[in-house]
Amino acid sequence: MLMKVTDEIFAEFVQEAWGKIPQKFDQQMENVSVVIRSEPTRELKISANLLGLFEGVPKTSWGQATHGVQPSIISLFQKNICQSCTTVQELKNLIQEVLMHEIGHYFGFNENAMYTLDRKLRRKFNQNGSKN
Protein backbone atom coordinates (compact mmCIF):
# COMPACT_ATOMS: atom_id res chain seq x y z
CA MET A 1 0.00 0.00 0.00
CA LEU A 2 1.28 3.45 -0.87
CA MET A 3 1.21 5.97 1.95
CA LYS A 4 0.41 9.26 0.22
CA VAL A 5 2.13 12.39 1.46
CA THR A 6 3.24 15.47 -0.40
CA ASP A 7 6.90 16.01 -1.21
CA GLU A 8 6.92 18.86 1.32
CA ILE A 9 5.52 16.69 4.13
CA PHE A 10 8.00 13.91 3.33
CA ALA A 11 10.84 16.46 3.45
CA GLU A 12 9.55 17.68 6.84
CA PHE A 13 9.62 14.10 8.14
CA VAL A 14 13.21 13.72 6.89
CA GLN A 15 14.16 16.98 8.62
CA GLU A 16 12.51 15.72 11.80
CA ALA A 17 14.45 12.44 11.52
CA TRP A 18 17.69 14.37 11.00
CA GLY A 19 16.98 16.22 14.26
CA LYS A 20 16.90 12.88 16.11
CA ILE A 21 20.35 11.73 14.99
CA PRO A 22 22.42 11.00 18.10
CA GLN A 23 24.85 13.85 18.74
CA LYS A 24 27.88 11.55 18.67
CA PHE A 25 27.11 10.95 14.98
CA ASP A 26 25.76 14.39 14.09
CA GLN A 27 28.86 16.20 15.40
CA GLN A 28 31.20 14.05 13.29
CA MET A 29 29.38 14.28 9.97
CA GLU A 30 30.93 16.36 7.22
CA ASN A 31 31.07 16.40 3.44
CA VAL A 32 27.79 14.49 3.08
CA SER A 33 24.42 15.50 1.62
CA VAL A 34 21.03 13.93 2.22
CA VAL A 35 18.77 13.95 -0.84
CA ILE A 36 15.24 12.75 -1.40
CA ARG A 37 14.68 10.97 -4.68
CA SER A 38 11.36 9.71 -5.97
CA GLU A 39 12.76 6.24 -6.61
CA PRO A 40 16.04 4.56 -7.54
CA THR A 41 17.20 4.88 -11.12
CA ARG A 42 17.25 1.71 -13.17
CA GLU A 43 21.02 1.44 -12.55
CA LEU A 44 20.50 1.68 -8.78
CA LYS A 45 17.73 -0.88 -8.51
CA ILE A 46 19.87 -3.29 -6.52
CA SER A 47 16.64 -4.67 -5.14
CA ALA A 48 13.01 -3.92 -5.87
CA ASN A 49 12.56 -2.42 -2.41
CA LEU A 50 15.66 -0.22 -2.10
CA LEU A 51 14.77 2.40 0.53
CA GLY A 52 18.03 4.29 0.82
CA LEU A 53 21.59 4.33 -0.46
CA PHE A 54 24.94 5.67 0.67
CA GLU A 55 27.24 6.70 -2.18
CA GLY A 56 30.72 7.89 -1.42
CA VAL A 57 33.80 7.14 0.60
CA PRO A 58 33.09 5.97 4.17
CA LYS A 59 34.62 8.30 6.73
CA THR A 60 36.76 5.43 8.06
CA SER A 61 38.52 5.33 4.66
CA TRP A 62 39.30 9.03 4.48
CA GLY A 63 42.92 10.02 4.05
CA GLN A 64 45.16 12.07 1.81
CA ALA A 65 43.95 10.14 -1.22
CA THR A 66 40.39 11.35 -0.59
CA HIS A 67 41.24 15.04 -0.24
CA GLY A 68 39.01 16.99 -2.58
CA VAL A 69 36.65 14.09 -3.22
CA GLN A 70 33.05 15.00 -4.01
CA PRO A 71 30.66 14.97 -1.06
CA SER A 72 29.10 11.67 -0.14
CA ILE A 73 25.37 11.36 -0.79
CA ILE A 74 22.70 9.65 1.25
CA SER A 75 19.62 9.09 -0.91
CA LEU A 76 16.20 8.34 0.53
CA PHE A 77 13.76 6.86 -1.98
CA GLN A 78 10.40 8.40 -1.21
CA LYS A 79 8.18 6.12 -3.30
CA ASN A 80 9.66 2.89 -1.92
CA ILE A 81 9.58 4.17 1.66
CA CYS A 82 5.97 5.30 1.31
CA GLN A 83 4.98 1.94 -0.23
CA SER A 84 6.21 0.21 2.91
CA CYS A 85 3.97 2.16 5.30
CA THR A 86 0.28 2.40 6.12
CA THR A 87 0.32 5.10 8.82
CA VAL A 88 2.09 8.40 9.35
CA GLN A 89 3.88 7.01 12.42
CA GLU A 90 5.16 4.00 10.45
CA LEU A 91 6.39 6.41 7.78
CA LYS A 92 8.22 8.60 10.29
CA ASN A 93 9.79 5.54 11.94
CA LEU A 94 10.92 4.07 8.62
CA ILE A 95 12.44 7.35 7.47
CA GLN A 96 14.37 7.48 10.76
CA GLU A 97 15.58 3.89 10.37
CA VAL A 98 16.65 4.31 6.74
CA LEU A 99 18.44 7.59 7.48
CA MET A 100 20.33 6.09 10.43
CA HIS A 101 21.17 2.97 8.40
CA GLU A 102 22.73 5.04 5.62
CA ILE A 103 24.55 7.26 8.13
CA GLY A 104 26.01 4.05 9.54
CA HIS A 105 27.42 3.24 6.11
CA TYR A 106 28.89 6.76 5.99
CA PHE A 107 30.77 5.85 9.17
CA GLY A 108 32.00 2.61 7.61
CA PHE A 109 29.68 0.04 9.20
CA ASN A 110 29.08 -3.07 7.07
CA GLU A 111 25.67 -4.75 6.76
CA ASN A 112 26.24 -7.09 9.74
CA ALA A 113 27.23 -4.23 12.02
CA MET A 114 24.30 -2.19 10.68
CA TYR A 115 21.86 -4.97 11.58
CA THR A 116 22.98 -4.81 15.22
CA LEU A 117 23.02 -1.00 15.26
CA ASP A 118 19.58 -0.84 13.58
CA ARG A 119 18.07 -3.02 16.30
CA LYS A 120 19.60 -0.93 19.09
CA LEU A 121 18.55 2.38 17.55
CA ARG A 122 15.05 1.14 16.77
CA ARG A 123 14.56 0.24 20.44
CA LYS A 124 15.98 3.57 21.54
CA PHE A 125 13.83 5.68 19.22
CA ASN A 126 10.72 3.67 20.02
CA GLN A 127 11.32 4.23 23.75
CA ASN A 128 11.87 7.97 23.78
CA GLY A 129 11.86 9.25 20.19
CA SER A 130 14.49 11.84 21.02
CA LYS A 131 18.08 12.71 20.37
CA ASN A 132 20.82 12.00 22.94
N, CA, C and O atoms as a GROMACS GRO file, in nm:
protein
  528
    1MET      N    1   0.085  -0.118   0.000
    1MET     CA    2   0.000   0.000   0.000
    1MET      C    3   0.089   0.124   0.000
    1MET      O    4   0.192   0.128   0.068
    2LEU      N    5   0.049   0.222  -0.077
    2LEU     CA    6   0.128   0.345  -0.087
    2LEU      C    7   0.073   0.450   0.008
    2LEU      O    8  -0.041   0.494  -0.004
    3MET      N    9   0.155   0.488   0.103
    3MET     CA   10   0.122   0.597   0.194
    3MET      C   11   0.138   0.726   0.115
    3MET      O   12   0.247   0.753   0.064
    4LYS      N   13   0.034   0.805   0.104
    4LYS     CA   14   0.041   0.926   0.022
    4LYS      C   15   0.067   1.047   0.110
    4LYS      O   16  -0.012   1.081   0.198
    5VAL      N   17   0.180   1.111   0.083
    5VAL     CA   18   0.213   1.239   0.146
    5VAL      C   19   0.275   1.328   0.038
    5VAL      O   20   0.331   1.278  -0.060
    6THR      N   21   0.264   1.456   0.056
    6THR     CA   22   0.324   1.547  -0.040
    6THR      C   23   0.476   1.544  -0.025
    6THR      O   24   0.529   1.498   0.076
    7ASP      N   25   0.543   1.592  -0.127
    7ASP     CA   26   0.690   1.601  -0.121
    7ASP      C   27   0.733   1.688  -0.003
    7ASP      O   28   0.833   1.659   0.063
    8GLU      N   29   0.658   1.793   0.023
    8GLU     CA   30   0.692   1.886   0.132
    8GLU      C   31   0.680   1.817   0.268
    8GLU      O   32   0.766   1.833   0.355
    9ILE      N   33   0.572   1.741   0.286
    9ILE     CA   34   0.552   1.669   0.413
    9ILE      C   35   0.661   1.564   0.431
    9ILE      O   36   0.716   1.549   0.540
   10PHE      N   37   0.693   1.491   0.325
   10PHE     CA   38   0.800   1.391   0.332
   10PHE      C   39   0.931   1.458   0.373
   10PHE      O   40   1.003   1.407   0.458
   11ALA      N   41   0.961   1.572   0.312
   11ALA     CA   42   1.084   1.646   0.345
   11ALA      C   43   1.082   1.691   0.491
   11ALA      O   44   1.186   1.690   0.558
   12GLU      N   45   0.966   1.730   0.541
   12GLU     CA   46   0.955   1.768   0.684
   12GLU      C   47   0.986   1.649   0.773
   12GLU      O   48   1.054   1.663   0.874
   13PHE      N   49   0.935   1.531   0.736
   13PHE     CA   50   0.962   1.410   0.814
   13PHE      C   51   1.111   1.375   0.812
   13PHE      O   52   1.166   1.330   0.912
   14VAL      N   53   1.176   1.397   0.698
   14VAL     CA   54   1.320   1.372   0.689
   14VAL      C   55   1.395   1.470   0.779
   14VAL      O   56   1.488   1.432   0.850
   15GLN      N   57   1.354   1.596   0.775
   15GLN     CA   58   1.416   1.698   0.862
   15GLN      C   59   1.398   1.662   1.010
   15GLN      O   60   1.489   1.678   1.090
   16GLU      N   61   1.279   1.615   1.043
   16GLU     CA   62   1.251   1.572   1.180
   16GLU      C   63   1.342   1.455   1.219
   16GLU      O   64   1.395   1.451   1.330
   17ALA      N   65   1.358   1.360   1.127
   17ALA     CA   66   1.445   1.244   1.152
   17ALA      C   67   1.590   1.290   1.170
   17ALA      O   68   1.661   1.240   1.257
   18TRP      N   69   1.632   1.385   1.088
   18TRP     CA   70   1.769   1.437   1.100
   18TRP      C   71   1.791   1.497   1.240
   18TRP      O   72   1.899   1.483   1.298
   19GLY      N   73   1.689   1.562   1.293
   19GLY     CA   74   1.698   1.622   1.426
   19GLY      C   75   1.711   1.521   1.538
   19GLY      O   76   1.746   1.557   1.650
   20LYS      N   77   1.682   1.395   1.510
   20LYS     CA   78   1.690   1.288   1.611
   20LYS      C   79   1.819   1.208   1.602
   20LYS      O   80   1.838   1.112   1.676
   21ILE      N   81   1.908   1.245   1.512
   21ILE     CA   82   2.035   1.173   1.499
   21ILE      C   83   2.114   1.193   1.628
   21ILE      O   84   2.130   1.306   1.674
   22PRO      N   85   2.162   1.085   1.688
   22PRO     CA   86   2.242   1.100   1.810
   22PRO      C   87   2.359   1.196   1.789
   22PRO      O   88   2.425   1.193   1.685
   23GLN      N   89   2.382   1.281   1.886
   23GLN     CA   90   2.485   1.385   1.874
   23GLN      C   91   2.622   1.329   1.842
   23GLN      O   92   2.699   1.393   1.771
   24LYS      N   93   2.654   1.211   1.894
   24LYS     CA   94   2.788   1.155   1.867
   24LYS      C   95   2.809   1.130   1.718
   24LYS      O   96   2.923   1.130   1.671
   25PHE      N   97   2.701   1.108   1.644
   25PHE     CA   98   2.711   1.095   1.498
   25PHE      C   99   2.703   1.232   1.432
   25PHE      O  100   2.787   1.268   1.349
   26ASP      N  101   2.604   1.309   1.471
   26ASP     CA  102   2.577   1.439   1.409
   26ASP      C  103   2.700   1.529   1.412
   26ASP      O  104   2.731   1.595   1.313
   27GLN      N  105   2.771   1.532   1.523
   27GLN     CA  106   2.886   1.620   1.540
   27GLN      C  107   3.006   1.578   1.453
   27GLN      O  108   3.096   1.658   1.430
   28GLN      N  109   3.007   1.454   1.407
   28GLN     CA  110   3.120   1.405   1.328
   28GLN      C  111   3.093   1.398   1.178
   28GLN      O  112   3.179   1.357   1.100
   29MET      N  113   2.974   1.438   1.139
   29MET     CA  114   2.938   1.428   0.997
   29MET      C  115   2.985   1.552   0.921
   29MET      O  116   2.964   1.665   0.964
   30GLU      N  117   3.048   1.527   0.808
   30GLU     CA  118   3.093   1.636   0.722
   30GLU      C  119   3.105   1.583   0.579
   30GLU      O  120   3.125   1.464   0.557
   31ASN      N  121   3.092   1.673   0.485
   31ASN     CA  122   3.107   1.640   0.344
   31ASN      C  123   3.008   1.532   0.299
   31ASN      O  124   3.044   1.441   0.224
   32VAL      N  125   2.884   1.544   0.347
   32VAL     CA  126   2.779   1.449   0.308
   32VAL      C  127   2.648   1.526   0.290
   32VAL      O  128   2.617   1.617   0.367
   33SER      N  129   2.572   1.489   0.188
   33SER     CA  130   2.442   1.550   0.162
   33SER      C  131   2.335   1.443   0.170
   33SER      O  132   2.356   1.328   0.130
   34VAL      N  133   2.219   1.482   0.221
   34VAL     CA  134   2.103   1.393   0.222
   34VAL      C  135   2.007   1.444   0.115
   34VAL      O  136   1.969   1.561   0.116
   35VAL      N  137   1.970   1.356   0.023
   35VAL     CA  138   1.877   1.395  -0.084
   35VAL      C  139   1.758   1.300  -0.085
   35VAL      O  140   1.769   1.182  -0.051
   36ILE      N  141   1.645   1.354  -0.125
   36ILE     CA  142   1.524   1.275  -0.140
   36ILE      C  143   1.504   1.255  -0.289
   36ILE      O  144   1.499   1.351  -0.366
   37ARG      N  145   1.493   1.130  -0.328
   37ARG     CA  146   1.468   1.097  -0.468
   37ARG      C  147   1.334   1.021  -0.474
   37ARG      O  148   1.298   0.949  -0.380
   38SER      N  149   1.264   1.039  -0.582
   38SER     CA  150   1.136   0.971  -0.596
   38SER      C  151   1.155   0.820  -0.586
   38SER      O  152   1.086   0.754  -0.508
   39GLU      N  153   1.247   0.766  -0.664
   39GLU     CA  154   1.276   0.624  -0.661
   39GLU      C  155   1.414   0.602  -0.721
   39GLU      O  156   1.469   0.691  -0.786
   40PRO      N  157   1.470   0.483  -0.698
   40PRO     CA  158   1.604   0.456  -0.754
   40PRO      C  159   1.600   0.455  -0.907
   40PRO      O  160   1.501   0.414  -0.967
   41THR      N  161   1.708   0.499  -0.967
   41THR     CA  162   1.720   0.488  -1.112
   41THR      C  163   1.733   0.340  -1.148
   41THR      O  164   1.759   0.257  -1.061
   42ARG      N  165   1.716   0.309  -1.272
   42ARG     CA  166   1.725   0.170  -1.317
   42ARG      C  167   1.862   0.112  -1.278
   42ARG      O  168   1.870  -0.005  -1.239
   43GLU      N  169   1.967   0.191  -1.289
   43GLU     CA  170   2.102   0.144  -1.254
   43GLU      C  171   2.115   0.114  -1.106
   43GLU      O  172   2.194   0.028  -1.067
   44LEU      N  173   2.039   0.185  -1.023
   44LEU     CA  174   2.050   0.168  -0.878
   44LEU      C  175   1.956   0.064  -0.822
   44LEU      O  176   1.961   0.034  -0.702
   45LYS      N  177   1.872   0.008  -0.903
   45LYS     CA  178   1.773  -0.088  -0.851
   45LYS      C  179   1.841  -0.218  -0.814
   45LYS      O  180   1.826  -0.321  -0.881
   46ILE      N  181   1.917  -0.211  -0.705
   46ILE     CA  182   1.987  -0.329  -0.652
   46ILE      C  183   1.883  -0.431  -0.607
   46ILE      O  184   1.901  -0.551  -0.626
   47SER      N  185   1.776  -0.382  -0.550
   47SER     CA  186   1.664  -0.467  -0.514
   47SER      C  187   1.537  -0.388  -0.542
   47SER      O  188   1.540  -0.265  -0.551
   48ALA      N  189   1.428  -0.457  -0.554
   48ALA     CA  190   1.301  -0.392  -0.587
   48ALA      C  191   1.257  -0.297  -0.476
   48ALA      O  192   1.182  -0.202  -0.502
   49ASN      N  193   1.302  -0.321  -0.355
   49ASN     CA  194   1.256  -0.242  -0.241
   49ASN      C  195   1.364  -0.153  -0.181
   49ASN      O  196   1.361  -0.126  -0.061
   50LEU      N  197   1.458  -0.106  -0.260
   50LEU     CA  198   1.566  -0.022  -0.210
   50LEU      C  199   1.507   0.105  -0.148
   50LEU      O  200   1.438   0.182  -0.216
   51LEU      N  201   1.534   0.126  -0.020
   51LEU     CA  202   1.477   0.240   0.053
   51LEU      C  203   1.574   0.357   0.064
   51LEU      O  204   1.533   0.473   0.067
   52GLY      N  205   1.703   0.325   0.069
   52GLY     CA  206   1.803   0.429   0.082
   52GLY      C  207   1.936   0.378   0.029
   52GLY      O  208   1.954   0.258   0.006
   53LEU      N  209   2.029   0.471   0.009
   53LEU     CA  210   2.159   0.433  -0.046
   53LEU      C  211   2.264   0.534  -0.004
   53LEU      O  212   2.242   0.655  -0.011
   54PHE      N  213   2.378   0.483   0.040
   54PHE     CA  214   2.494   0.567   0.067
   54PHE      C  215   2.589   0.554  -0.051
   54PHE      O  216   2.626   0.444  -0.089
   55GLU      N  217   2.627   0.668  -0.108
   55GLU     CA  218   2.724   0.670  -0.217
   55GLU      C  219   2.838   0.762  -0.177
   55GLU      O  220   2.817   0.879  -0.147
   56GLY      N  221   2.957   0.708  -0.176
   56GLY     CA  222   3.072   0.789  -0.142
   56GLY      C  223   3.178   0.707  -0.072
   56GLY      O  224   3.176   0.584  -0.074
   57VAL      N  225   3.270   0.777  -0.012
   57VAL     CA  226   3.380   0.714   0.060
   57VAL      C  227   3.345   0.716   0.208
   57VAL      O  228   3.326   0.824   0.264
   58PRO      N  229   3.337   0.599   0.273
   58PRO     CA  230   3.309   0.597   0.417
   58PRO      C  231   3.414   0.678   0.493
   58PRO      O  232   3.532   0.678   0.456
   59LYS      N  233   3.371   0.744   0.597
   59LYS     CA  234   3.462   0.830   0.673
   59LYS      C  235   3.582   0.752   0.726
   59LYS      O  236   3.691   0.809   0.740
   60THR      N  237   3.565   0.625   0.755
   60THR     CA  238   3.676   0.543   0.806
   60THR      C  239   3.785   0.522   0.701
   60THR      O  240   3.896   0.480   0.735
   61SER      N  241   3.755   0.550   0.575
   61SER     CA  242   3.852   0.533   0.466
   61SER      C  243   3.913   0.665   0.420
   61SER      O  244   3.991   0.669   0.326
   62TRP      N  245   3.876   0.774   0.488
   62TRP     CA  246   3.930   0.904   0.448
   62TRP      C  247   4.080   0.908   0.473
   62TRP      O  248   4.131   0.844   0.564
   63GLY      N  249   4.149   0.983   0.390
   63GLY     CA  250   4.292   1.002   0.405
   63GLY      C  251   4.337   1.102   0.299
   63GLY      O  252   4.254   1.168   0.237
   64GLN      N  253   4.465   1.112   0.279
   64GLN     CA  254   4.516   1.208   0.181
   64GLN      C  255   4.464   1.177   0.041
   64GLN      O  256   4.444   1.268  -0.039
   65ALA      N  257   4.443   1.051   0.011
   65ALA     CA  258   4.395   1.014  -0.122
   65ALA      C  259   4.252   1.059  -0.148
   65ALA      O  260   4.208   1.064  -0.263
   66THR      N  261   4.177   1.092  -0.042
   66THR     CA  262   4.038   1.135  -0.059
   66THR      C  263   4.022   1.286  -0.048
   66THR      O  264   3.910   1.337  -0.054
   67HIS      N  265   4.132   1.358  -0.032
   67HIS     CA  266   4.124   1.504  -0.024
   67HIS      C  267   4.065   1.558  -0.154
   67HIS      O  268   4.112   1.525  -0.263
   68GLY      N  269   3.964   1.640  -0.141
   68GLY     CA  270   3.901   1.700  -0.258
   68GLY      C  271   3.795   1.613  -0.324
   68GLY      O  272   3.741   1.650  -0.428
   69VAL      N  273   3.766   1.498  -0.266
   69VAL     CA  274   3.665   1.409  -0.322
   69VAL      C  275   3.527   1.473  -0.308
   69VAL      O  276   3.500   1.544  -0.211
   70GLN      N  277   3.441   1.448  -0.405
   70GLN     CA  278   3.306   1.500  -0.401
   70GLN      C  279   3.236   1.457  -0.272
   70GLN      O  280   3.270   1.354  -0.215
   71PRO      N  281   3.139   1.537  -0.227
   71PRO     CA  282   3.066   1.497  -0.106
   71PRO      C  283   2.997   1.362  -0.124
   71PRO      O  284   2.956   1.326  -0.234
   72SER      N  285   2.986   1.291  -0.015
   72SER     CA  286   2.910   1.167  -0.014
   72SER      C  287   2.762   1.204  -0.020
   72SER      O  288   2.723   1.314   0.018
   73ILE      N  289   2.680   1.111  -0.067
   73ILE     CA  290   2.537   1.136  -0.079
   73ILE      C  291   2.461   1.022  -0.012
   73ILE      O  292   2.489   0.904  -0.036
   74ILE      N  293   2.365   1.059   0.070
   74ILE     CA  294   2.270   0.965   0.126
   74ILE      C  295   2.138   0.993   0.054
   74ILE      O  296   2.082   1.102   0.066
   75SER      N  297   2.089   0.895  -0.019
   75SER     CA  298   1.962   0.909  -0.091
   75SER      C  299   1.854   0.833  -0.016
   75SER      O  300   1.873   0.719   0.026
   76LEU      N  301   1.740   0.898  -0.001
   76LEU     CA  302   1.620   0.834   0.054
   76LEU      C  303   1.519   0.826  -0.060
   76LEU      O  304   1.490   0.927  -0.124
   77PHE      N  305   1.466   0.708  -0.085
   77PHE     CA  306   1.376   0.686  -0.198
   77PHE      C  307   1.231   0.692  -0.152
   77PHE      O  308   1.177   0.596  -0.098
   78GLN      N  309   1.171   0.807  -0.175
   78GLN     CA  310   1.040   0.840  -0.121
   78GLN      C  311   0.932   0.738  -0.160
   78GLN      O  312   0.857   0.692  -0.073
   79LYS      N  313   0.923   0.703  -0.285
   79LYS     CA  314   0.818   0.612  -0.330
   79LYS      C  315   0.828   0.476  -0.260
   79LYS      O  316   0.728   0.424  -0.211
   80ASN      N  317   0.948   0.420  -0.255
   80ASN     CA  318   0.966   0.289  -0.192
   80ASN      C  319   0.940   0.295  -0.041
   80ASN      O  320   0.882   0.202   0.015
   81ILE      N  321   0.983   0.402   0.023
   81ILE     CA  322   0.958   0.418   0.166
   81ILE      C  323   0.808   0.429   0.191
   81ILE      O  324   0.754   0.362   0.279
   82CYS      N  325   0.741   0.512   0.114
   82CYS     CA  326   0.597   0.530   0.131
   82CYS      C  327   0.520   0.401   0.104
   82CYS      O  328   0.419   0.375   0.170
   83GLN      N  329   0.565   0.321   0.009
   83GLN     CA  330   0.498   0.194  -0.023
   83GLN      C  331   0.507   0.094   0.090
   83GLN      O  332   0.431  -0.003   0.094
   84SER      N  333   0.599   0.115   0.181
   84SER     CA  334   0.621   0.021   0.291
   84SER      C  335   0.542   0.057   0.416
   84SER      O  336   0.550  -0.012   0.517
   85CYS      N  337   0.464   0.164   0.410
   85CYS     CA  338   0.397   0.216   0.530
   85CYS      C  339   0.247   0.233   0.508
   85CYS      O  340   0.200   0.259   0.397
   86THR      N  341   0.173   0.218   0.618
   86THR     CA  342   0.028   0.240   0.612
   86THR      C  343  -0.018   0.354   0.702
   86THR      O  344  -0.131   0.400   0.690
   87THR      N  345   0.069   0.399   0.794
   87THR     CA  346   0.032   0.510   0.882
   87THR      C  347   0.144   0.614   0.883
   87THR      O  348   0.257   0.586   0.844
   88VAL      N  349   0.110   0.732   0.926
   88VAL     CA  350   0.209   0.840   0.935
   88VAL      C  351   0.320   0.801   1.032
   88VAL      O  352   0.437   0.828   1.005
   89GLN      N  353   0.286   0.739   1.144
   89GLN     CA  354   0.388   0.701   1.242
   89GLN      C  355   0.483   0.596   1.184
   89GLN      O  356   0.604   0.604   1.206
   90GLU      N  357   0.429   0.499   1.112
   90GLU     CA  358   0.516   0.400   1.045
   90GLU      C  359   0.610   0.470   0.947
   90GLU      O  360   0.728   0.436   0.938
   91LEU      N  361   0.558   0.567   0.875
   91LEU     CA  362   0.639   0.641   0.778
   91LEU      C  363   0.751   0.716   0.848
   91LEU      O  364   0.867   0.709   0.805
   92LYS      N  365   0.719   0.787   0.954
   92LYS     CA  366   0.822   0.860   1.029
   92LYS      C  367   0.928   0.764   1.084
   92LYS      O  368   1.047   0.793   1.076
   93ASN      N  369   0.885   0.651   1.139
   93ASN     CA  370   0.979   0.554   1.194
   93ASN      C  371   1.070   0.496   1.086
   93ASN      O  372   1.190   0.480   1.107
   94LEU      N  373   1.012   0.465   0.970
   94LEU     CA  374   1.092   0.406   0.862
   94LEU      C  375   1.192   0.508   0.806
   94LEU      O  376   1.306   0.472   0.778
   95ILE      N  377   1.151   0.631   0.791
   95ILE     CA  378   1.244   0.735   0.747
   95ILE      C  379   1.361   0.743   0.844
   95ILE      O  380   1.477   0.750   0.802
   96GLN      N  381   1.332   0.742   0.974
   96GLN     CA  382   1.437   0.747   1.076
   96GLN      C  383   1.532   0.629   1.063
   96GLN      O  384   1.654   0.646   1.068
   97GLU      N  385   1.476   0.510   1.047
   97GLU     CA  386   1.558   0.389   1.037
   97GLU      C  387   1.646   0.391   0.912
   97GLU      O  388   1.764   0.358   0.919
   98VAL      N  389   1.589   0.429   0.799
   98VAL     CA  390   1.665   0.431   0.674
   98VAL      C  391   1.776   0.536   0.683
   98VAL      O  392   1.890   0.510   0.643
   99LEU      N  393   1.743   0.653   0.735
   99LEU     CA  394   1.844   0.759   0.748
   99LEU      C  395   1.959   0.712   0.837
   99LEU      O  396   2.076   0.728   0.801
  100MET      N  397   1.928   0.654   0.952
  100MET     CA  398   2.033   0.609   1.043
  100MET      C  399   2.113   0.494   0.980
  100MET      O  400   2.234   0.486   0.999
  101HIS      N  401   2.047   0.408   0.906
  101HIS     CA  402   2.117   0.297   0.840
  101HIS      C  403   2.222   0.352   0.742
  101HIS      O  404   2.336   0.306   0.740
  102GLU      N  405   2.181   0.448   0.661
  102GLU     CA  406   2.273   0.504   0.562
  102GLU      C  407   2.383   0.587   0.628
  102GLU      O  408   2.497   0.588   0.580
  103ILE      N  409   2.352   0.654   0.737
  103ILE     CA  410   2.455   0.726   0.813
  103ILE      C  411   2.557   0.625   0.867
  103ILE      O  412   2.677   0.654   0.871
  104GLY      N  413   2.509   0.510   0.908
  104GLY     CA  414   2.601   0.405   0.954
  104GLY      C  415   2.699   0.366   0.846
  104GLY      O  416   2.818   0.346   0.873
  105HIS      N  417   2.652   0.354   0.722
  105HIS     CA  418   2.742   0.324   0.611
  105HIS      C  419   2.842   0.438   0.590
  105HIS      O  420   2.958   0.412   0.558
  106TYR      N  421   2.798   0.561   0.608
  106TYR     CA  422   2.889   0.676   0.599
  106TYR      C  423   3.005   0.659   0.697
  106TYR      O  424   3.120   0.692   0.666
  107PHE      N  425   2.974   0.606   0.816
  107PHE     CA  426   3.077   0.585   0.917
  107PHE      C  427   3.151   0.453   0.901
  107PHE      O  428   3.234   0.416   0.985
  108GLY      N  429   3.123   0.380   0.792
  108GLY     CA  430   3.200   0.261   0.761
  108GLY      C  431   3.145   0.130   0.814
  108GLY      O  432   3.212   0.027   0.803
  109PHE      N  433   3.026   0.130   0.871
  109PHE     CA  434   2.968   0.004   0.920
  109PHE      C  435   2.927  -0.083   0.802
  109PHE      O  436   2.871  -0.034   0.704
  110ASN      N  437   2.955  -0.214   0.810
  110ASN     CA  438   2.908  -0.307   0.707
  110ASN      C  439   2.765  -0.351   0.741
  110ASN      O  440   2.710  -0.310   0.843
  111GLU      N  441   2.707  -0.434   0.656
  111GLU     CA  442   2.567  -0.475   0.676
  111GLU      C  443   2.545  -0.550   0.808
  111GLU      O  444   2.444  -0.528   0.874
  112ASN      N  445   2.639  -0.637   0.847
  112ASN     CA  446   2.624  -0.709   0.974
  112ASN      C  447   2.625  -0.615   1.093
  112ASN      O  448   2.542  -0.626   1.183
  113ALA      N  449   2.718  -0.522   1.093
  113ALA     CA  450   2.723  -0.423   1.202
  113ALA      C  451   2.599  -0.335   1.200
  113ALA      O  452   2.548  -0.297   1.305
  114MET      N  453   2.550  -0.303   1.079
  114MET     CA  454   2.430  -0.219   1.068
  114MET      C  455   2.307  -0.290   1.123
  114MET      O  456   2.220  -0.227   1.182
  115TYR      N  457   2.300  -0.421   1.105
  115TYR     CA  458   2.186  -0.497   1.158
  115TYR      C  459   2.179  -0.481   1.310
  115TYR      O  460   2.072  -0.455   1.365
  116THR      N  461   2.293  -0.496   1.376
  116THR     CA  462   2.298  -0.481   1.522
  116THR      C  463   2.266  -0.338   1.563
  116THR      O  464   2.189  -0.315   1.656
  117LEU      N  465   2.326  -0.241   1.494
  117LEU     CA  466   2.302  -0.100   1.526
  117LEU      C  467   2.156  -0.063   1.500
  117LEU      O  468   2.096   0.010   1.580
  118ASP      N  469   2.098  -0.111   1.389
  118ASP     CA  470   1.958  -0.084   1.358
  118ASP      C  471   1.867  -0.129   1.472
  118ASP      O  472   1.776  -0.057   1.513
  119ARG      N  473   1.891  -0.249   1.522
  119ARG     CA  474   1.807  -0.302   1.630
  119ARG      C  475   1.818  -0.216   1.755
  119ARG      O  476   1.718  -0.187   1.819
  120LYS      N  477   1.940  -0.176   1.791
  120LYS     CA  478   1.960  -0.093   1.909
  120LYS      C  479   1.893   0.044   1.893
  120LYS      O  480   1.824   0.091   1.983
  121LEU      N  481   1.913   0.106   1.777
  121LEU     CA  482   1.855   0.238   1.755
  121LEU      C  483   1.703   0.233   1.747
  121LEU      O  484   1.636   0.324   1.795
  122ARG      N  485   1.650   0.129   1.686
  122ARG     CA  486   1.505   0.114   1.677
  122ARG      C  487   1.444   0.108   1.816
  122ARG      O  488   1.343   0.173   1.843
  123ARG      N  489   1.505   0.030   1.906
  123ARG     CA  490   1.456   0.024   2.044
  123ARG      C  491   1.465   0.160   2.111
  123ARG      O  492   1.373   0.203   2.180
  124LYS      N  493   1.577   0.228   2.090
  124LYS     CA  494   1.598   0.357   2.154
  124LYS      C  495   1.497   0.460   2.105
  124LYS      O  496   1.438   0.531   2.187
  125PHE      N  497   1.476   0.471   1.974
  125PHE     CA  498   1.383   0.568   1.922
  125PHE      C  499   1.239   0.534   1.957
  125PHE      O  500   1.158   0.625   1.978
  126ASN      N  501   1.207   0.406   1.965
  126ASN     CA  502   1.072   0.367   2.002
  126ASN      C  503   1.045   0.396   2.149
  126ASN      O  504   0.930   0.419   2.187
  127GLN      N  505   1.150   0.394   2.233
  127GLN     CA  506   1.132   0.423   2.375
  127GLN      C  507   1.111   0.570   2.402
  127GLN      O  508   1.020   0.608   2.476
  128ASN      N  509   1.197   0.656   2.343
  128ASN     CA  510   1.187   0.797   2.378
  128ASN      C  511   1.175   0.891   2.257
  128ASN      O  512   1.141   1.008   2.274
  129GLY      N  513   1.202   0.843   2.138
  129GLY     CA  514   1.186   0.925   2.019
  129GLY      C  515   1.266   1.054   2.019
  129GLY      O  516   1.231   1.148   1.948
  130SER      N  517   1.373   1.059   2.097
  130SER     CA  518   1.449   1.184   2.102
  130SER      C  519   1.596   1.160   2.082
  130SER      O  520   1.646   1.048   2.088
  131LYS      N  521   1.664   1.269   2.060
  131LYS     CA  522   1.808   1.271   2.037
  131LYS      C  523   1.882   1.266   2.170
  131LYS      O  524   1.833   1.320   2.269
  132ASN      N  525   1.998   1.202   2.173
  132ASN     CA  526   2.082   1.200   2.294
  132ASN      C  527   2.182   1.310   2.287
  132ASN      O  528   2.263   1.326   2.379
   0.00000   0.00000   0.00000
